[in-house]
Amino acid sequence: MDDAVLAAIQRWPDVPAVSGWLSLDQRGRWRLHPNGDADQGGPGESITSPAILAFIDRNYARADDGRWFFQNGPQRVYVRLDAAPYILRVNGDGSGLQTHTGLATGRISGWWLDEDGRLYADTDAGPGMLDGRDMPRVLDALFLADGKPALESLAALPLNGTLAVSYRPDLAASTPATAAAETAETADIAAATETANANKAADVADVTHATRSHIAQALGYATGC
């Protein structure tokens, strides 16, 4: 958090928290609810000021009870989450993921797939859901232990089932070039071997197919404000 915000909390520690004024939608956009009615489920209004958006991003955190909030000076503003605390996107160079607030996710310790096919990740930065626009790229970068793409296995994963995968965006990006240089069969073998070898040194994490409510409970966040 900003130093000025932390100082305001110390100076005015008893300012009551509020809720109903702010939400985070499924694409990682902050939405203002001028009537304080975010709990009614409405979409709210766009916030267009870059300075305000950056201020919210820097002063966004998790409460002890699993709710997430924006610290507006001395006042805590609880946020309605339409999906998850963070919306995750592929970073600028395609080498990994970042949150909608611009944080690098770091290590991914678990993946979750909900009943509508949306993908979530438990990361060093915190829990998040993949932005739908980036899901195809991320799914293409998930590999099984034998080096094969995980997409078909994920599509067949039953509810409550798990599947071990590695997230390898570097290998996913290199596969088309390799395939163009060799025959299709040889390219498939080479790509699988390369990925399997790389997976030995990569972080392997389970994908669990579960309901949205179970995912929120498992990752320790509350969507209500």
C-alpha positions in Angstrom: 0.0 0.0 0.0 1.0 3.6 -0.4 2.9 5.1 2.5 0.3 7.9 2.7 -2.5 5.4 3.0 -0.7 3.5 5.8 -0.1 6.8 7.6 -3.8 7.7 7.3 -4.8 4.3 8.8 -2.4 5.0 11.8 -3.8 8.5 12.2 -7.5 7.6 11.9 -7.7 3.9 12.9 -11.5 3.9 13.7 -13.0 5.0 10.4 -15.8 2.5 9.7 -15.5 0.2 6.7 -18.1 0.5 3.9 -19.3 -1.9 1.2 -21.5 -1.7 -1.9 -19.6 1.0 -3.7 -17.0 -1.0 -5.7 -16.9 -4.2 -7.8 -14.4 -6.0 -9.9 -15.8 -7.6 -13.1 -14.7 -10.7 -14.9 -12.4 -8.8 -17.2 -10.5 -7.1 -14.3 -12.2 -3.7 -14.6 -13.1 -1.7 -11.5 -16.7 -0.6 -11.4 -18.3 2.2 -9.3 -21.7 1.8 -7.8 -22.8 5.4 -7.0 -25.8 4.3 -5.0 -23.9 1.9 -2.8 -25.9 -1.1 -4.3 -23.1 -3.4 -5.5 -24.6 -6.2 -3.5 -27.7 -6.1 -5.7 -25.6 -7.4 -8.6 -25.8 -4.5 -11.0 -22.9 -3.8 -13.4 -22.0 -0.4 -12.0 -20.2 2.4 -13.9 -16.8 2.6 -15.6 -14.0 4.3 -13.8 -12.0 6.2 -16.5 -9.4 8.2 -14.5 -6.0 6.5 -14.9 -4.8 8.0 -11.6 -7.8 6.7 -9.7 -7.5 3.2 -11.3 -3.8 3.1 -10.4 -4.5 4.2 -6.8 -7.1 1.4 -6.4 -4.6 -1.1 -7.9 -1.9 -0.2 -5.4 -4.1 -0.2 -2.4 -6.0 -3.4 -2.9 -5.7 -6.3 -0.4 -7.3 -9.2 1.3 -9.1 -9.0 4.7 -8.7 -11.7 7.3 -12.3 -13.0 6.6 -11.5 -13.6 2.9 -13.1 -10.5 1.5 -11.0 -8.1 -0.6 -11.0 -4.4 -0.2 -9.6 -1.1 -1.5 -8.0 1.0 1.2 -9.2 4.6 0.4 -7.0 6.5 2.8 -8.2 5.6 6.4 -11.4 3.9 5.1 -11.7 0.3 3.9 -14.0 -0.2 0.9 -15.0 -3.8 0.5 -15.2 -5.1 -3.1 -17.8 -7.3 -4.8 -15.9 -9.9 -6.9 -17.7 -11.0 -10.0 -15.1 -13.8 -10.5 -12.0 -13.9 -8.2 -9.7 -11.4 -6.4 -7.4 -11.1 -9.4 -8.1 -11.4 -13.1 -5.0 -12.9 -14.7 -3.6 -12.1 -18.1 -0.6 -13.1 -20.2 2.2 -10.6 -19.5 3.7 -8.4 -22.2 6.4 -10.7 -23.4 4.3 -13.8 -23.2 6.6 -15.5 -20.7 4.1 -15.8 -17.8 1.0 -14.3 -16.1 0.3 -11.1 -14.3 -2.7 -9.8 -12.3 -5.1 -7.1 -13.5 -3.2 -4.8 -11.1 0.1 -5.4 -12.8 1.7 -7.8 -10.3 3.7 -10.8 -11.6 2.0 -13.9 -10.4 5.2 -15.8 -9.5 4.9 -19.5 -8.9 1.5 -21.2 -9.7 0.8 -23.9 -7.0 -2.6 -25.1 -8.4 -5.1 -24.7 -11.2 -8.8 -24.9 -11.0 -11.4 -25.4 -13.8 -15.0 -24.5 -13.0 -18.3 -25.8 -14.3 -18.4 -23.2 -17.1 -14.9 -24.0 -18.3 -13.2 -21.0 -16.7 -9.7 -21.4 -15.5 -8.3 -20.2 -12.1 -4.9 -20.3 -10.6 -3.5 -20.2 -7.1 -0.4 -18.0 -7.4 2.2 -16.3 -5.2 0.4 -13.0 -5.8 -2.9 -14.5 -4.8 -5.9 -16.4 -6.4 -7.2 -15.3 -9.7 -9.2 -16.3 -12.8 -7.9 -16.2 -16.3 -9.2 -13.4 -18.5 -11.3 -15.1 -21.1 -9.4 -13.4 -23.9 -6.1 -15.0 -22.8 -7.5 -18.5 -21.9 -6.7 -20.1 -25.3 -3.0 -19.0 -25.0 -2.7 -20.4 -21.5 -4.5 -23.6 -22.3 -2.2 -24.2 -25.2 0.8 -23.8 -22.8 -0.4 -26.5 -20.4 1.4 -29.8 -20.8 1.2 -33.3 -19.3 4.1 -35.0 -17.7 4.8 -37.0 -20.9 5.1 -33.7 -22.9 1.8 -33.9 -24.7 -0.6 -30.9 -24.7 -3.1 -31.1 -21.8 -6.1 -29.6 -23.7 -7.9 -32.8 -24.6 -7.4 -34.3 -21.2 -8.7 -31.1 -19.5 -11.8 -31.2 -21.7 -12.5 -34.8 -20.5 -11.7 -34.1 -16.8 -14.7 -35.1 -14.7 -16.0 -33.0 -11.8 -13.8 -33.4 -8.8 -11.1 -34.9 -11.0 -7.5 -33.7 -11.0 -4.8 -33.6 -13.6 -1.1 -32.8 -13.2 0.2 -30.2 -15.7 3.1 -27.8 -16.3 2.7 -24.3 -17.6 5.2 -23.9 -20.4 4.5 -20.8 -22.4 8.0 -20.9 -23.9 7.5 -24.3 -25.4 4.0 -23.6 -26.6 5.4 -20.6 -28.5 8.2 -22.7 -30.1 6.1 -25.6 -31.3 4.8 -24.0 -34.6 8.3 -23.2 -35.7 9.5 -26.7 -35.0 6.6 -28.2 -36.8 7.3 -26.1 -39.9 10.9 -27.3 -40.1 10.1 -31.1 -39.8 7.5 -33.5 -40.8 4.3 -33.5 -38.7 5.1 -36.8 -37.0 8.7 -36.0 -36.3 7.7 -32.6 -35.0 5.2 -34.1 -32.6 7.7 -36.5 -31.2 10.4 -33.7 -30.9 7.9 -31.3 -29.2 6.7 -34.0 -26.8 10.3 -35.0 -25.9 11.4 -31.4 -25.4 8.4 -30.6 -23.2 8.8 -33.8 -21.1 12.4 -33.0 -20.5 11.6 -29.3 -19.6 8.8 -30.5 -17.3 11.3 -32.2 -15.1 12.7 -28.8 -14.1 9.3 -27.0 -14.3 6.8 -26.5 -11.5 4.1 -29.2 -11.8 0.6 -28.4 -10.4 -2.7 -30.1 -10.3 -5.7 -28.9 -12.2 -8.9 -29.6 -10.2 -12.3 -29.5 -11.8 -14.8 -28.1 -9.3 -17.7 -25.7 -8.9 -17.1 -22.0 -8.5 -18.2 -22.0 -4.9 -15.8 -24.8 -4.1 -13.0 -23.0 -5.8 -13.6 -19.8 -3.8 -13.7 -21.8 -0.6 -10.5 -23.8 -1.4 -8.6 -20.6 -2.4 -9.9 -18.7 0.7 -11.8 -15.8 -0.8 -15.3 -14.4 -0.5 -17.0 -12.9 -3.6 -19.5 -10.8 -1.7 -18.8 -7.4 -0.3 
